[in-house]
Amino acid sequence: MVTDSRRSTPSTAGDVRTTPRGHLRRALIHAGLIGFGLVMLYPLLWMVSSSFKPTEEIFREPGLIPSTFTPSNYSDGWTALQHPFHHYMINSLIVVAGAVVGNLLACSMAAYAFARLEFRGKKLFFAIMLMTIMLPIHVVIVPQYILFAGLDWINTFYPLIVPKLLATDAFFVFLMVQFIRGLPRDLDEAARIDGCGHARIFLRIILPLSMPALATTAIFTFIWTWNDFFGQLIFLTDPDMYTVPVALRTFVDSTSQTSWGPLFAMSAVALGPIFGFFLAGQRYLVKGIATTGIK
Amino acid sequence: MLLRRDRTGAADTESAAPVHNRSIRRRDSLAAYAFLAPWFLGLFCITIGPILASLYFSFTDYSLIGDPQWVGLDNYREMLGDARLHSALKVTFTYVFVSVPLQLAMALALAMVLDRGVRGLPIYRSVYYLPSLLGASVAIAILWRRVFGANGLINQVLAFFGIQGEGWVSHPDYALGTLIVLNVWTFGAPMVIFLAGLRQLPAMYYEAASVDGASPVRRFWTITLPLLTPIIFFNLVLQMINAFQTFTQAFIVSSGSGGPSDSTLFYTLYLYQQGFGSFDMGYASAMAWLLLLIIAGFTAVNFFAAKYWVFYGD
């Protein structure tokens, strides 16, 4: 989608900068943008601050400063469920790691074929691949469940990882096809003249050059899988196998008015890794959605 | 813009490589199928197979125990008379048709402001984008339940102004509204796409317009908006498909019930209740097929209508 930037800013920006009226207008725009940003982020800030408040105060106090700093919400929340909270985090990490590895391997392989190789039915398969991006998981979940139940995979992590190893996240195939198409062909053609096979070209040339696309894939896969609730709710029903979202769900459903402090504490813990990846990988995230257009 | 490139893009690789040798070409195809092997396996076992299987199951009565019993059109007939299904459709359509336009309008407005050379653009962009990453998580749905609860954040703020608020999430008239607000809150992703689109608009139109003395409002309606229609279209298709699939937020806010009085019973939530609550796999499969047809239908309508309002400049 992004070709090149032909227009840096609209011409109005120039005269806004210089005049006194322009200064005022700019200050107002910034004030508006900051105010709006604060309103948007306020629920998040309130959640983090509430995780340090005694529970009664959460129901009374819209402010951000806790009257009594209560870190015990974290220790209470950590042990509130059948297993300590890190049990669920480890489960989530296993699922996420499997999904990331699966997507990186399978999607980049498929993308190499679509972007660089000629074969019969390519256009048709490419179109099918694009269509599967739009396919809601809910349409296939029932037969998938029946299939995985037949394989005795319910309450294992296989139903959440194996599909990724089979490149079913077509969105990332598309993302990498777009990226590989943008790479210059000189290098792989030179390699072919030197007698390199496709496996070597893929591993030694295309993959190293595709690092930005691979990073985008890894980050988005991490965030989406860490957040995913539907699949994990359906395939993981044994508390031993619960991941963070499913554990939080049992927490909120069993919570009386008295334990919102610990619940908020664990919710903040659940959002922590996403926030970390967001800070570390912003460059790739913004580029990723700008080139492909999916959140 | 993007959508058009996809359709033609597959062809542009052919001319580039001057490979005349037939055996090399055959080796190429073999390599291609090898590279695509996992994808093919996934396509047939995890995607197409299940789609066809769910078509079959939709004509059966099947509860995972024993064999599926063929019942013909019974499931579809039952859907015609199922009041909860109708209310789920109404809830879902309301959600899609209210929240998506609001979300896109917000995204476009902010993108327009940020595109005017505001200093600190990357910071604003990140702040506005963050909710898009978090919006679908269970933790945010939990937060929403508290923010819009009877003694939640919103009502605490309203009380400050002397207004006694409702328990928004537990009131049948407002519960859906809180989820619409949640979806609008995640306007950051389409905003980033709009920003990238605005960057690409050719400067010459704006130069001509300012020579002619066109006002900013006029420039917006006659230049920016028409040139941006491909991006608007792209965002619209994408966000509508996303919105049709909303599940987590409604599930958490209503503890899986879709309440109060089915006011947050999204289509996917009802499908979950049928399939994985009462294990009525036949009925759930029929519902899944209806969802597929609805989404395909709306996407087709979008593409058809696009002929009349989407403007491709080049």
Interface residues (C-beta under 8 A of the other chain):
Chain A: M1 V2 T3 S5 R6 R7 S8 T9 P10 S11 T12 A13 V16 R26 I29 H30 G32 L33 F36 G37 M40 L41 P43 L44 W46 M47 S50 I58 F59 R60 E61 P62 L105 A106 M109 A110 Y112 A113 F114 A115 R116 L117 E118 F119 R120 K122 K123 F125 F126 I128 M129 L130 T132 M134 L135 P136 I137 H138 V139 V140 I141 V142 P143 Q144 Y145 I146 L147 A149 P163 L165 L166 A167 T168 V173 F174 R181 R185 E189 G197 H198 A199 F202 I223 W226 N227 F229 F230 L233 I234 V244 P245 L248 R249 V252 D253 W260 L263 F264 S267 A268 A270 L271 I274 F275 F278 Q282 L285 V286 I289 A290 T291 T292 G293 I294 K295
Chain B: M1 L2 R5 D6 G9 A10 A11 D12 T13 E14 A16 A17 V19 R25 D28 S29 A31 A32 Y33 F35 L36 P38 W39 L41 G42 L43 C45 I46 T47 G49 P50 I51 A53 S54 F57 L64 L110 V113 L114 D115 R116 G117 V118 R119 G120 P122 Y124 R125 S126 V127 Y128 Y129 L130 P131 S132 L133 L134 A136 S137 V138 A139 I140 I142 L143 W144 R145 R146 V147 N151 L153 Q156 V157 F160 W185 T186 G188 A189 P190 V192 I193 L195 A196 G197 R199 Q200 L201 P202 A203 Y206 E207 S210 P216 F234 N235 L238 I241 N242 F244 Q245 F247 T248 F251 I252 S255 G256 T268 L271 Y272 G275 F276 M281 A284 S285 A288 W289 L291 L292 I295 T299
